């Protein structure tokens, strides 16, 4: 809702595996990935690792209520942006802008 309200076009995936499949298709081209750490089938960090292993360089934001060291290490290695939950709407917009290099 926050990103849509800011004018972004959103594509939702049911889980990390579907998100990875959409990214691998390559069309449409996505400007950014916004993922949660905890989701069915694949964690957010697993999605980031899989994206980078497949050489998908799409900027990403990993949102999590758990600031564990493993998540933060994967975020750093995959050049993603970490967003701690709970996050205010402005925090979400700032995290996406940061991921996009703005």
N, C-alpha and C positions, 0 to 999 in steps of 0.2 A: 504494500500500500504506500509506503514512504517513497519508494523509488518510482512507482507509477505516478504518484502525485507530483513528483519532480520532473515528469515528462519522459521517463525511461520506458521503453518497450520491454516487457518482461516475458520470458519463456520459463515456465515451471516444469521441473522434472520430478517424478514421483520419488526418486531415490538417486544415489550417486551413480549407479550403473547406467541409468537412463541418461543422466547428465553427461556422463563420459561418452555414451553412444552419440548423443546430439553433437557434442564437440568434435568427435571423430568424423562425423558426416561432413563437416566443414562448410555447410550451407544451410541456414544463413551463417554468416560470421558473427560471433558474439563479441561484444566489446569487453565484457567482464563476466566473471562467475562469482556469485554470492552463495556461499554454502554454510551449513551448520556442521559442527563437529559430530553431533549425534543424529544419525539418520539410519533408516533401514538398509541393510545389505552392504553398506560401505560407509565408513566414517569420512568426515571431511578431509582428514589428513590422508586417508587412503585415496580419495579422489585427487587431491593435489599431487601425490606421488605418481598416480597413474597418468594424470595429465602430462606431467613433465617427462615421464618415461616414454610417452607417445609423442613427445616433442610438441605438445600443445602449449603455446606460450601465452594464452589468454590471461590477462590480469585476473587475480582472484582475491576475494575477501573470505576469510574463515572466521565464522562467528561461533563463540563458545562461552558457556558459563563456567568452564573449567580451564583455568590458565596454566595447565600442566606443562612441564618442560618439553615433553615430546611434541605436543602440538606446536609450541612456539619454535622448536628447532625445525620442524618440517616447514612451518610458515616461512622461516628465514631462508632455508635451503631452496624453497620453491619460489622465492621472491614474491610471496603473497603478503597481504595485509591482515593482521589479526585484529578482531573486534570483540571485546569482552561484553558478555551479556550480564545484566540487562543493558540495552543500549537505547539511548534517546534517539528520536528521529534525526536530529542534527548529527549525531555521532555516526549514524548509518551513512548519511550523505558524505560526511568527511572521509570515512573509510573508503567508500567507493571512489571518491575523487582522488584520494591518495593512491589507490591501486591503479588508477588510470594515469597517474603521474601529473595530476593537476594541482 
